[in-house]
């Protein structure tokens, strides 16, 4: 079975934010299960306002699109802010419109959607928006979703989840990886480039 490549994207510009730590935590769980990973923090996706074709002149946009083009699965982590999706993440996802090739957009890739915040209503709104965008980008038919209030504490390799937030994230990671392996098997040339 080919090695799946998972891209994790945090929608917060604050270095070391809860969203960044959640993305890193999920990346470690993916790596423990045999995947390669790439974590994009807010500073990595702080692009100019979306306009078609910017990848040709803006290397960070080109690198971001290349990561998404060759990945087998994605985990999006957004702060809930005021019951809305992170504007930073929304702008970055608009750029997915520029992915070309035989499988444009995020065709067939599973997406895990994680809302980070303490308010239940804000989490519901954020997850609804993330799932709607994921459908529009032609991701796996049912984007996976979870809400957490904080970043989990580091787990020793192989340790079990210790809190409800941990368990929700472990479930998301497990499901994204399961579906990503299916995609990796169907598109081995993408996976070979990702693992190189």
GROMACS elastic network, one bead per residue, 0.5 to 0.9 nm:
[ bonds ]
;  ai    aj funct       b0    kb
    1     4     6  0.88384   500
    1   181     6  0.73998   500
    1   182     6  0.88557   500
    1   184     6  0.79633   500
    1   185     6  0.63839   500
    2   181     6  0.71201   500
    2   184     6  0.58980   500
    2   185     6  0.58698   500
    2   188     6  0.66022   500
    2   191     6  0.67705   500
    2   192     6  0.79702   500
    3    34     6  0.68358   500
    3    35     6  0.56877   500
    3    36     6  0.70439   500
    3   181     6  0.71714   500
    3   184     6  0.69058   500
    3   185     6  0.85804   500
    3   188     6  0.88182   500
    3   191     6  0.64852   500
    3   192     6  0.81015   500
    3   194     6  0.87042   500
    3   195     6  0.73242   500
    4    34     6  0.78531   500
    4    35     6  0.51237   500
    4    36     6  0.63988   500
    4    37     6  0.85346   500
    4    71     6  0.74365   500
    4    72     6  0.57491   500
    4    73     6  0.76911   500
    4   177     6  0.73593   500
    4   180     6  0.59289   500
    4   181     6  0.55082   500
    4   182     6  0.87223   500
    4   183     6  0.79955   500
    4   184     6  0.55023   500
    4   185     6  0.85136   500
    4   191     6  0.62893   500
    4   194     6  0.82329   500
    4   195     6  0.84183   500
    5    35     6  0.56945   500
    5    37     6  0.55923   500
    5    38     6  0.78565   500
    5    70     6  0.76810   500
    5    71     6  0.50159   500
    5    72     6  0.53182   500
    5    73     6  0.66790   500
    5    74     6  0.87530   500
    5   177     6  0.89075   500
    5   180     6  0.77281   500
    5   181     6  0.88113   500
    5   184     6  0.80166   500
    5   190     6  0.89335   500
    5   191     6  0.66313   500
    5   194     6  0.62383   500
    5   195     6  0.74183   500
    6    27     6  0.79163   500
    6    30     6  0.75954   500
    6    35     6  0.68813   500
    6    36     6  0.62929   500
    6    38     6  0.64893   500
    6    39     6  0.85827   500
    6    68     6  0.88381   500
    6    71     6  0.57095   500
    6    72     6  0.59193   500
    6    74     6  0.55537   500
    6    75     6  0.75252   500
    6   176     6  0.85453   500
    6   177     6  0.79186   500
    6   180     6  0.78080   500
    7    27     6  0.82838   500
    7    36     6  0.86713   500
    7    37     6  0.57213   500
    7    39     6  0.59547   500
    7    40     6  0.74809   500
    7    67     6  0.70751   500
    7    68     6  0.69621   500
    7    71     6  0.64244   500
    7    72     6  0.81070   500
    7    73     6  0.64446   500
    7    75     6  0.63963   500
    7    76     6  0.85316   500
    8    23     6  0.58498   500
    8    24     6  0.79334   500
    8    26     6  0.78906   500
    8    27     6  0.69346   500
    8    37     6  0.74187   500
    8    38     6  0.62006   500
    8    40     6  0.61144   500
    8    41     6  0.83814   500
    8    73     6  0.86196   500
    8    74     6  0.57207   500
    8    76     6  0.60189   500
    8    77     6  0.75584   500
    9    19     6  0.88953   500
    9    20     6  0.81758   500
    9    23     6  0.67303   500
    9    38     6  0.84973   500
    9    39     6  0.59891   500
    9    41     6  0.60994   500
    9    42     6  0.77204   500
    9    44     6  0.89368   500
    9    45     6  0.83311   500
    9    74     6  0.76627   500
    9    75     6  0.62784   500
    9    76     6  0.50234   500
    9    77     6  0.60178   500
    9    78     6  0.84134   500
    9    89     6  0.79733   500
   10    13     6  0.83580   500
   10    17     6  0.89772   500
   10    19     6  0.56102   500
   10    20     6  0.54491   500
   10    21     6  0.87489   500
   10    22     6  0.82371   500
   10    23     6  0.62314   500
   10    39     6  0.78354   500
   10    40     6  0.62391   500
   10    42     6  0.56761   500
   10    45     6  0.85880   500
   10    75     6  0.86101   500
   10    76     6  0.63249   500
   10    78     6  0.61557   500
   10    79     6  0.84356   500
   10    89     6  0.73624   500
   11    19     6  0.69007   500
   11    20     6  0.79484   500
   11    40     6  0.88689   500
   11    41     6  0.70175   500
   11    42     6  0.53412   500
   11    45     6  0.80830   500
   11    76     6  0.76943   500
   11    77     6  0.60628   500
   11    79     6  0.66553   500
   11    85     6  0.85573   500
   11    86     6  0.57617   500
   11    87     6  0.78215   500
   11    88     6  0.57618   500
   11    90     6  0.83100   500
   11    92     6  0.89235   500
   12    15     6  0.78043   500
   12    17     6  0.66907   500
   12    18     6  0.83513   500
   12    19     6  0.62688   500
   12    20     6  0.70578   500
   12    41     6  0.71238   500
   12    43     6  0.81095   500
   12    77     6  0.85275   500
   12    78     6  0.69878   500
   12    79     6  0.67095   500
   12    86     6  0.72282   500
   12    88     6  0.71411   500
   12    89     6  0.78826   500
   13    16     6  0.89441   500
   13    17     6  0.77922   500
   13    20     6  0.89434   500
   13    41     6  0.73914   500
   13    43     6  0.57673   500
   13    44     6  0.89458   500
   13    45     6  0.88126   500
   13    46     6  0.77100   500
   13    88     6  0.77443   500
   14    17     6  0.53840   500
   14    18     6  0.89001   500
   14    20     6  0.84384   500
   14    41     6  0.89445   500
   14    42     6  0.71700   500
   14    43     6  0.81717   500
   15    20     6  0.73902   500
   15    41     6  0.78540   500
   15    42     6  0.76461   500
   15    43     6  0.78521   500
   16    19     6  0.79771   500
   16    20     6  0.57839   500
   16    21     6  0.64615   500
   16    41     6  0.88861   500
   17    20     6  0.51197   500
   17    21     6  0.63149   500
   17    22     6  0.86622   500
   18    21     6  0.50537   500
   18    22     6  0.61289   500
   18    23     6  0.86221   500
   18    79     6  0.81628   500
   18   116     6  0.74150   500
   18   117     6  0.89309   500
   18   149     6  0.89950   500
   18   150     6  0.63658   500
   18   151     6  0.55929   500
   19    22     6  0.50926   500
   19    23     6  0.62204   500
   19    24     6  0.86493   500
   19    41     6  0.85018   500
   19    77     6  0.59470   500
   19    78     6  0.64498   500
   19    79     6  0.63446   500
   19   114     6  0.88928   500
   19   115     6  0.84938   500
   19   116     6  0.64467   500
   19   150     6  0.83942   500
   19   151     6  0.73750   500
   20    23     6  0.51458   500
   20    24     6  0.62247   500
   20    25     6  0.86163   500
   20    39     6  0.85836   500
   20    40     6  0.84538   500
   20    41     6  0.59926   500
   20    42     6  0.77938   500
   20    77     6  0.79390   500
   20   151     6  0.86635   500
   21    24     6  0.50380   500
   21    25     6  0.60410   500
   21    26     6  0.85804   500
   21   150     6  0.89307   500
   21   151     6  0.58479   500
   21   152     6  0.81351   500
   22    25     6  0.50292   500
   22    26     6  0.61850   500
   22    27     6  0.85305   500
   22    77     6  0.73974   500
   22   114     6  0.87527   500
   22   116     6  0.83719   500
   22   150     6  0.78340   500
   22   151     6  0.50436   500
   22   152     6  0.70074   500
   22   169     6  0.86092   500
   23    26     6  0.52006   500
   23    27     6  0.61322   500
   23    28     6  0.87574   500
   23    39     6  0.68282   500
   23    40     6  0.84189   500
   23    41     6  0.82272   500
   23    75     6  0.76938   500
   23    76     6  0.80210   500
   23    77     6  0.65271   500
   23   151     6  0.88296   500
   24    28     6  0.62880   500
   24    29     6  0.87659   500
   24    39     6  0.67802   500
   25    28     6  0.52422   500
   25    29     6  0.64965   500
   25    30     6  0.88239   500
   25   151     6  0.77652   500
   25   152     6  0.72680   500
   25   153     6  0.83507   500
   25   154     6  0.70863   500
   25   155     6  0.87004   500
   25   169     6  0.88422   500
   26    29     6  0.50796   500
   26    30     6  0.62437   500
   26    31     6  0.86869   500
   26    75     6  0.83200   500
   26   169     6  0.69880   500
   26   170     6  0.76547   500
   26   172     6  0.87551   500
   26   173     6  0.65288   500
   27    30     6  0.50284   500
   27    31     6  0.61729   500
   27    32     6  0.86090   500
   27    35     6  0.88372   500
   27    36     6  0.85562   500
   27    37     6  0.61078   500
   27    38     6  0.75775   500
   27    39     6  0.70878   500
   27   173     6  0.85257   500
   28    31     6  0.50776   500
   28    32     6  0.61543   500
   28    33     6  0.87084   500
   28    37     6  0.83926   500
   28   157     6  0.89212   500
   29    32     6  0.51264   500
   29    33     6  0.64858   500
   29    35     6  0.89660   500
   29   155     6  0.89841   500
   29   157     6  0.83650   500
   29   170     6  0.74797   500
   29   173     6  0.70646   500
   29   174     6  0.86609   500
   30    33     6  0.52012   500
   30    34     6  0.66174   500
   30    35     6  0.54669   500
   30    36     6  0.73792   500
   30    37     6  0.71558   500
   30   173     6  0.65186   500
   30   174     6  0.79651   500
   30   177     6  0.72165   500
   31    34     6  0.51421   500
   31    36     6  0.59082   500
   31    37     6  0.67198   500
   32    35     6  0.73674   500
   32   157     6  0.69889   500
   32   158     6  0.77908   500
   33   174     6  0.86225   500
   33   177     6  0.82477   500
   35   177     6  0.77652   500
   35   181     6  0.89731   500
   36   194     6  0.76610   500
   36   195     6  0.67406   500
   37    71     6  0.88622   500
   37   194     6  0.89787   500
   38    67     6  0.78352   500
   40    43     6  0.78531   500
   40    44     6  0.55198   500
   40    45     6  0.69519   500
   40    64     6  0.83178   500
   41    44     6  0.53329   500
   41    45     6  0.68953   500
   42    45     6  0.53679   500
   42    46     6  0.61434   500
   42    88     6  0.72953   500
   42    89     6  0.79487   500
   43    46     6  0.51976   500
   43    47     6  0.86562   500
   44    47     6  0.80877   500
   44    60     6  0.73089   500
   44    61     6  0.89253   500
   44    64     6  0.80592   500
   45    60     6  0.77094   500
   45    61     6  0.76360   500
   45    64     6  0.75155   500
   45    88     6  0.72323   500
   45    89     6  0.74583   500
   45    91     6  0.85019   500
   45    92     6  0.60328   500
   46    60     6  0.89559   500
   46    88     6  0.65433   500
   46    89     6  0.86087   500
   46    91     6  0.84926   500
   46    92     6  0.76455   500
   47    50     6  0.76320   500
   47    58     6  0.87000   500
   47    60     6  0.78010   500
   47    61     6  0.69918   500
   47    88     6  0.81567   500
   47    91     6  0.75724   500
   47    92     6  0.69722   500
   48    51     6  0.82774   500
   48    54     6  0.88029   500
   48    91     6  0.83098   500
   49    91     6  0.65316   500
   49    92     6  0.87276   500
   50    54     6  0.78149   500
   50    91     6  0.61412   500
   50    92     6  0.76303   500
   50    94     6  0.63811   500
   50    95     6  0.62830   500
   51    54     6  0.62521   500
   51    94     6  0.85994   500
   51    95     6  0.77385   500
   52    55     6  0.80888   500
   52    95     6  0.75191   500
   52    97     6  0.79186   500
   52    98     6  0.65441   500
   53    56     6  0.59558   500
   53    57     6  0.79602   500
   53    95     6  0.89662   500
   53    98     6  0.69370   500
   54    57     6  0.56096   500
   54    58     6  0.58479   500
   54    59     6  0.88611   500
   54    61     6  0.71996   500
   54    62     6  0.81530   500
   54    95     6  0.86879   500
   54    98     6  0.88777   500
   55    58     6  0.50568   500
   55    59     6  0.63983   500
   55    60     6  0.77112   500
   55    61     6  0.50478   500
   55    63     6  0.82871   500
   55    64     6  0.89845   500
   55    65     6  0.79449   500
   55    95     6  0.86581   500
   55    98     6  0.81831   500
   56    59     6  0.73663   500
   56    61     6  0.84246   500
   56    62     6  0.69244   500
   57    61     6  0.85904   500
   57    62     6  0.82965   500
   58    61     6  0.56024   500
   58    62     6  0.65270   500
   58    63     6  0.89694   500
   59    63     6  0.61203   500
   59    64     6  0.85586   500
   60    63     6  0.50941   500
   60    64     6  0.61221   500
   60    65     6  0.86253   500
   61    64     6  0.50578   500
   61    65     6  0.61500   500
   61    66     6  0.85252   500
   61    92     6  0.85733   500
   61    95     6  0.79015   500
   62    65     6  0.52141   500
   62    66     6  0.61221   500
   62    67     6  0.87118   500
   63    66     6  0.50546   500
   63    67     6  0.62912   500
   63    68     6  0.88020   500
   64    67     6  0.51990   500
   64    68     6  0.64685   500
   64    69     6  0.86289   500
   64    92     6  0.87815   500
   65    68     6  0.50961   500
   65    69     6  0.59199   500
   65    70     6  0.86666   500
   65    95     6  0.76054   500
   65    96     6  0.68459   500
   65    98     6  0.79597   500
   65    99     6  0.66322   500
   66    70     6  0.62648   500
   66    71     6  0.85053   500
   66    99     6  0.83936   500
   67    70     6  0.55468   500
   67    71     6  0.60772   500
   67   194     6  0.81731   500
   68    71     6  0.51834   500
   68    72     6  0.82239   500
   68    73     6  0.84487   500
   68    74     6  0.79043   500
   68    96     6  0.80634   500
   68    99     6  0.83838   500
   68   105     6  0.88457   500
   68   106     6  0.75058   500
   69    72     6  0.85868   500
   69    96     6  0.89734   500
   69    99     6  0.68032   500
   69   100     6  0.84330   500
   69   101     6  0.88836   500
   69   103     6  0.85601   500
   69   104     6  0.81800   500
   69   105     6  0.81453   500
   69   106     6  0.75493   500
   69   190     6  0.81010   500
   70   189     6  0.88097   500
   70   190     6  0.50425   500
   70   191     6  0.68076   500
   70   193     6  0.72421   500
   70   194     6  0.62277   500
   71    74     6  0.73681   500
   71   109     6  0.78814   500
   71   180     6  0.85673   500
   71   184     6  0.85280   500
   71   190     6  0.72039   500
   71   191     6  0.72945   500
   71   194     6  0.70419   500
   72   108     6  0.84588   500
   72   109     6  0.56176   500
   72   110     6  0.73388   500
   72   176     6  0.89847   500
   72   177     6  0.85406   500
   72   179     6  0.83695   500
   72   181     6  0.73840   500
   72   182     6  0.86439   500
   72   183     6  0.59667   500
   72   184     6  0.59351   500
   72   187     6  0.86251   500
   72   190     6  0.81729   500
   72   191     6  0.75908   500
   73   106     6  0.88098   500
   73   108     6  0.88304   500
   73   109     6  0.51164   500
   73   111     6  0.59477   500
   73   112     6  0.81316   500
   73   176     6  0.63150   500
   73   177     6  0.71961   500
   73   179     6  0.77698   500
   73   180     6  0.52228   500
   73   181     6  0.87650   500
   73   183     6  0.83115   500
   74   109     6  0.72166   500
   74   110     6  0.63483   500
   74   112     6  0.62380   500
   74   113     6  0.85719   500
   74   176     6  0.75879   500
   74   180     6  0.87968   500
   75   110     6  0.84019   500
   75   111     6  0.55274   500
   75   113     6  0.59300   500
   75   114     6  0.74108   500
   75   172     6  0.85153   500
   75   173     6  0.81592   500
   75   176     6  0.79352   500
   76    89     6  0.82808   500
   76   111     6  0.72200   500
   76   112     6  0.61004   500
   76   113     6  0.50000   500
   76   114     6  0.60610   500
   76   115     6  0.84746   500
   76   130     6  0.80270   500
   77    89     6  0.85519   500
   77   112     6  0.83485   500
   77   113     6  0.62207   500
   77   115     6  0.60018   500
   77   116     6  0.71202   500
   78    81     6  0.85564   500
   78    85     6  0.64102   500
   78    86     6  0.57922   500
   78    89     6  0.71458   500
   78   113     6  0.79737   500
   78   114     6  0.62972   500
   78   115     6  0.51469   500
   78   116     6  0.60877   500
   78   117     6  0.88846   500
   78   126     6  0.75362   500
   78   127     6  0.87087   500
   78   130     6  0.85261   500
   79    82     6  0.89708   500
   79    83     6  0.89899   500
   79    84     6  0.84224   500
   79    85     6  0.71049   500
   79    86     6  0.61945   500
   79   114     6  0.84986   500
   79   115     6  0.57990   500
   79   117     6  0.61064   500
   79   123     6  0.84878   500
   79   126     6  0.80804   500
   80    83     6  0.53455   500
   80    84     6  0.57809   500
   80    85     6  0.60964   500
   80    86     6  0.69661   500
   80   115     6  0.59363   500
   80   116     6  0.58366   500
   80   117     6  0.55123   500
   80   118     6  0.84459   500
   80   119     6  0.80736   500
   80   122     6  0.55337   500
   80   123     6  0.57841   500
   80   124     6  0.88607   500
   80   125     6  0.79966   500
   80   126     6  0.57687   500
   80   127     6  0.87005   500
   81    84     6  0.60517   500
   81    85     6  0.72604   500
   81    86     6  0.69800   500
   81   116     6  0.87449   500
   81   117     6  0.75123   500
   81   122     6  0.73427   500
   81   126     6  0.86989   500
   82    85     6  0.83693   500
   82   122     6  0.64598   500
   83   119     6  0.82987   500
   83   121     6  0.67862   500
   83   123     6  0.66789   500
   83   124     6  0.78589   500
   83   125     6  0.55572   500
   83   126     6  0.60423   500
   84    87     6  0.82684   500
   84   122     6  0.68279   500
   84   123     6  0.84696   500
   84   125     6  0.62675   500
   84   126     6  0.52611   500
   84   129     6  0.76872   500
   85    88     6  0.85713   500
   85    89     6  0.74068   500
   85    90     6  0.69110   500
   85   115     6  0.85908   500
   85   125     6  0.78496   500
   85   126     6  0.50329   500
   85   127     6  0.80476   500
   85   129     6  0.65964   500
   85   130     6  0.71225   500
   86    89     6  0.53021   500
   86    90     6  0.62433   500
   86    91     6  0.87192   500
   86   126     6  0.83506   500
   87    91     6  0.61008   500
   87    92     6  0.85888   500
   88    91     6  0.53489   500
   88    92     6  0.63967   500
   88    93     6  0.87813   500
   89    92     6  0.50668   500
   89    93     6  0.61323   500
   89    94     6  0.86624   500
   90    93     6  0.51146   500
   90    94     6  0.63076   500
   90   130     6  0.87697   500
   90   133     6  0.86070   500
   91    94     6  0.51675   500
   91    95     6  0.69753   500
   92    95     6  0.54507   500
   92    96     6  0.74051   500
   93    96     6  0.53914   500
   93    97     6  0.78798   500
   93   133     6  0.81027   500
   93   137     6  0.85690   500
   94    97     6  0.59372   500
   94    98     6  0.82997   500
   95    98     6  0.56583   500
   95    99     6  0.77569   500
   96    99     6  0.54857   500
   96   104     6  0.84272   500
   96   105     6  0.56327   500
   96   106     6  0.75088   500
   96   137     6  0.74242   500
   97   100     6  0.82084   500
   97   104     6  0.79105   500
   97   105     6  0.59310   500
   97   137     6  0.77245   500
   98   104     6  0.80804   500
   98   105     6  0.74817   500
   99   103     6  0.83333   500
   99   104     6  0.53193   500
   99   105     6  0.54777   500
   99   106     6  0.81921   500
  100   103     6  0.69662   500
  100   105     6  0.72324   500
  101   104     6  0.56781   500
  103   106     6  0.74118   500
  103   107     6  0.57292   500
  103   108     6  0.83447   500
  104   107     6  0.60873   500
  104   137     6  0.86821   500
  104   138     6  0.85983   500
  105   136     6  0.87997   500
  105   137     6  0.53317   500
  105   138     6  0.64269   500
  105   139     6  0.79081   500
  106   109     6  0.56049   500
  106   110     6  0.83997   500
  106   111     6  0.89206   500
  106   134     6  0.82437   500
  106   137     6  0.55624   500
  106   138     6  0.56109   500
  106   139     6  0.51302   500
  106   140     6  0.83342   500
  107   110     6  0.88438   500
  107   137     6  0.70342   500
  107   139     6  0.51597   500
  107   140     6  0.72748   500
  108   138     6  0.66408   500
  108   139     6  0.50587   500
  108   141     6  0.78548   500
  108   183     6  0.72026   500
  109   138     6  0.80219   500
  109   139     6  0.50386   500
  109   140     6  0.53534   500
  109   176     6  0.87936   500
  109   179     6  0.78099   500
  109   180     6  0.67144   500
  109   183     6  0.69006   500
  110   139     6  0.57970   500
  110   141     6  0.81011   500
  110   142     6  0.80978   500
  110   143     6  0.65748   500
  110   144     6  0.79086   500
  110   175     6  0.84961   500
  110   176     6  0.57135   500
  110   177     6  0.83485   500
  110   179     6  0.62071   500
  110   180     6  0.63397   500
  110   183     6  0.86332   500
  111   131     6  0.85898   500
  111   134     6  0.70442   500
  111   139     6  0.65152   500
  111   140     6  0.67539   500
  111   142     6  0.84117   500
  111   143     6  0.53094   500
  111   144     6  0.63001   500
  111   145     6  0.85354   500
  111   176     6  0.65842   500
  112   131     6  0.88390   500
  112   143     6  0.60654   500
  112   145     6  0.57499   500
  112   146     6  0.79634   500
  112   172     6  0.60417   500
  112   173     6  0.74996   500
  112   175     6  0.83285   500
  112   176     6  0.63414   500
  113   127     6  0.65205   500
  113   130     6  0.63290   500
  113   131     6  0.69943   500
  113   134     6  0.87164   500
  113   143     6  0.69914   500
  113   144     6  0.58617   500
  113   146     6  0.63685   500
  113   147     6  0.83939   500
  113   172     6  0.81870   500
  114   123     6  0.86796   500
  114   126     6  0.85864   500
  114   127     6  0.69653   500
  114   130     6  0.84851   500
  114   144     6  0.84809   500
  114   145     6  0.57766   500
  114   147     6  0.55674   500
  114   148     6  0.72915   500
  114   169     6  0.81249   500
  114   172     6  0.85521   500
  115   122     6  0.84467   500
  115   123     6  0.54792   500
  115   124     6  0.81206   500
  115   126     6  0.61987   500
  115   127     6  0.61051   500
  115   130     6  0.87722   500
  115   145     6  0.79841   500
  115   146     6  0.64772   500
  115   148     6  0.63189   500
  115   149     6  0.83258   500
  116   123     6  0.70259   500
  116   126     6  0.89765   500
  116   146     6  0.88540   500
  116   147     6  0.60136   500
  116   148     6  0.51442   500
  116   149     6  0.55701   500
  116   150     6  0.66779   500
  116   151     6  0.83323   500
  117   120     6  0.79003   500
  117   122     6  0.74286   500
  117   123     6  0.65673   500
  117   147     6  0.75669   500
  117   148     6  0.64336   500
  117   150     6  0.70400   500
  118   122     6  0.80697   500
  118   123     6  0.78153   500
  118   147     6  0.89587   500
  118   148     6  0.75635   500
  118   150     6  0.79602   500
  119   122     6  0.53274   500
  119   123     6  0.62990   500
  119   124     6  0.88110   500
  119   149     6  0.81372   500
  120   123     6  0.51551   500
  120   124     6  0.62963   500
  120   125     6  0.87869   500
  120   147     6  0.82839   500
  121   124     6  0.51154   500
  121   125     6  0.62677   500
  121   126     6  0.86050   500
  122   125     6  0.51833   500
  122   126     6  0.60873   500
  122   127     6  0.85569   500
  123   126     6  0.51152   500
  123   127     6  0.60386   500
  123   128     6  0.84383   500
  123   146     6  0.86206   500
  123   147     6  0.60009   500
  123   148     6  0.82923   500
  124   127     6  0.52666   500
  124   128     6  0.60692   500
  124   129     6  0.86499   500
  124   147     6  0.79110   500
  125   128     6  0.51483   500
  125   129     6  0.62635   500
  125   130     6  0.86591   500
  126   129     6  0.52090   500
  126   130     6  0.61436   500
  126   131     6  0.86148   500
  127   131     6  0.60148   500
  127   132     6  0.84376   500
  127   145     6  0.64731   500
  127   146     6  0.75575   500
  127   147     6  0.77089   500
  128   131     6  0.52672   500
  128   132     6  0.61514   500
  128   133     6  0.87033   500
  128   145     6  0.88300   500
  129   132     6  0.50700   500
  129   133     6  0.62008   500
  129   134     6  0.85319   500
  130   133     6  0.52051   500
  130   134     6  0.60920   500
  130   135     6  0.86982   500
  130   143     6  0.85610   500
  130   145     6  0.85862   500
  131   135     6  0.62136   500
  131   136     6  0.86503   500
  131   142     6  0.80490   500
  131   143     6  0.57590   500
  131   144     6  0.77835   500
  131   145     6  0.76431   500
  132   135     6  0.52283   500
  132   136     6  0.63755   500
  132   137     6  0.88193   500
  132   143     6  0.87423   500
  133   137     6  0.62658   500
  133   138     6  0.88023   500
  134   137     6  0.51016   500
  134   138     6  0.64963   500
  134   139     6  0.56005   500
  134   140     6  0.80942   500
  134   141     6  0.87673   500
  134   142     6  0.87668   500
  134   143     6  0.66032   500
  135   138     6  0.51185   500
  135   139     6  0.57431   500
  135   140     6  0.76060   500
  135   141     6  0.68017   500
  135   142     6  0.77820   500
  135   143     6  0.73899   500
  136   139     6  0.76345   500
  138   141     6  0.74497   500
  139   142     6  0.79550   500
  139   143     6  0.71833   500
  140   143     6  0.61141   500
  140   179     6  0.84866   500
  144   172     6  0.65489   500
  144   175     6  0.78918   500
  144   176     6  0.78014   500
  145   168     6  0.88413   500
  145   172     6  0.70782   500
  146   165     6  0.86120   500
  146   168     6  0.61357   500
  146   169     6  0.70070   500
  146   171     6  0.88407   500
  146   172     6  0.71973   500
  147   165     6  0.76907   500
  147   168     6  0.77055   500
  147   169     6  0.85984   500
  148   151     6  0.76124   500
  148   152     6  0.89376   500
  148   164     6  0.84399   500
  148   165     6  0.53108   500
  148   166     6  0.84326   500
  148   168     6  0.77496   500
  148   169     6  0.81160   500
  149   165     6  0.72365   500
  150   165     6  0.76016   500
  151   154     6  0.89873   500
  151   165     6  0.80934   500
  151   166     6  0.85000   500
  152   155     6  0.83089   500
  152   162     6  0.88642   500
  152   163     6  0.80434   500
  152   165     6  0.68761   500
  152   166     6  0.58999   500
  152   169     6  0.88820   500
  153   166     6  0.84474   500
  155   158     6  0.78529   500
  155   159     6  0.59826   500
  155   160     6  0.77352   500
  155   161     6  0.76953   500
  155   162     6  0.87427   500
  156   159     6  0.54278   500
  156   160     6  0.86958   500
  157   160     6  0.89116   500
  159   162     6  0.86943   500
  160   166     6  0.87741   500
  160   167     6  0.84951   500
  161   164     6  0.79088   500
  161   165     6  0.84837   500
  161   166     6  0.51568   500
  161   167     6  0.53751   500
  161   168     6  0.89676   500
  161   169     6  0.89498   500
  161   170     6  0.72474   500
  162   165     6  0.84009   500
  162   166     6  0.62484   500
  162   167     6  0.72492   500
  163   166     6  0.50987   500
  163   167     6  0.62453   500
  163   168     6  0.87233   500
  164   167     6  0.50228   500
  164   168     6  0.61851   500
  164   169     6  0.86898   500
  165   168     6  0.51808   500
  165   169     6  0.63111   500
  165   170     6  0.86023   500
  166   169     6  0.52556   500
  166   170     6  0.60652   500
  166   171     6  0.85899   500
  167   170     6  0.50398   500
  167   171     6  0.61371   500
  167   172     6  0.86652   500
  168   171     6  0.51706   500
  168   172     6  0.63507   500
  168   173     6  0.87725   500
  169   172     6  0.50169   500
  169   173     6  0.61192   500
  169   174     6  0.84700   500
  170   173     6  0.51388   500
  170   174     6  0.60137   500
  170   175     6  0.85847   500
  171   174     6  0.51353   500
  171   175     6  0.61586   500
  171   176     6  0.85441   500
  172   175     6  0.53236   500
  172   176     6  0.60760   500
  172   177     6  0.85012   500
  173   176     6  0.52347   500
  173   177     6  0.60429   500
  173   178     6  0.85384   500
  174   177     6  0.52309   500
  174   178     6  0.61333   500
  174   179     6  0.87633   500
  175   178     6  0.50879   500
  175   179     6  0.63167   500
  175   180     6  0.84029   500
  176   179     6  0.53665   500
  176   180     6  0.58702   500
  176   181     6  0.85998   500
  177   181     6  0.60561   500
  177   182     6  0.86891   500
  178   181     6  0.54437   500
  178   182     6  0.68430   500
  179   182     6  0.51687   500
  179   183     6  0.65291   500
  179   184     6  0.87565   500
  180   183     6  0.50131   500
  180   184     6  0.60311   500
  180   185     6  0.85891   500
  181   185     6  0.61680   500
  181   186     6  0.86274   500
  182   185     6  0.53059   500
  182   186     6  0.64742   500
  182   187     6  0.88632   500
  183   186     6  0.50377   500
  183   187     6  0.61464   500
  183   188     6  0.84206   500
  184   187     6  0.51007   500
  184   188     6  0.55643   500
  184   189     6  0.85563   500
  184   190     6  0.74640   500
  184   191     6  0.60055   500
  185   188     6  0.56220   500
  185   191     6  0.84726   500
  187   190     6  0.57556   500
  187   191     6  0.68806   500
  188   191     6  0.50584   500
  188   192     6  0.61543   500
  188   193     6  0.87590   500
  189   192     6  0.51833   500
  189   193     6  0.65081   500
  189   194     6  0.87570   500
  190   193     6  0.53657   500
  190   194     6  0.63059   500
  190   195     6  0.88599   500
  191   195     6  0.61470   500
  191   196     6  0.85446   500
  192   195     6  0.53231   500
  192   196     6  0.62126   500
  193   196     6  0.51953   500
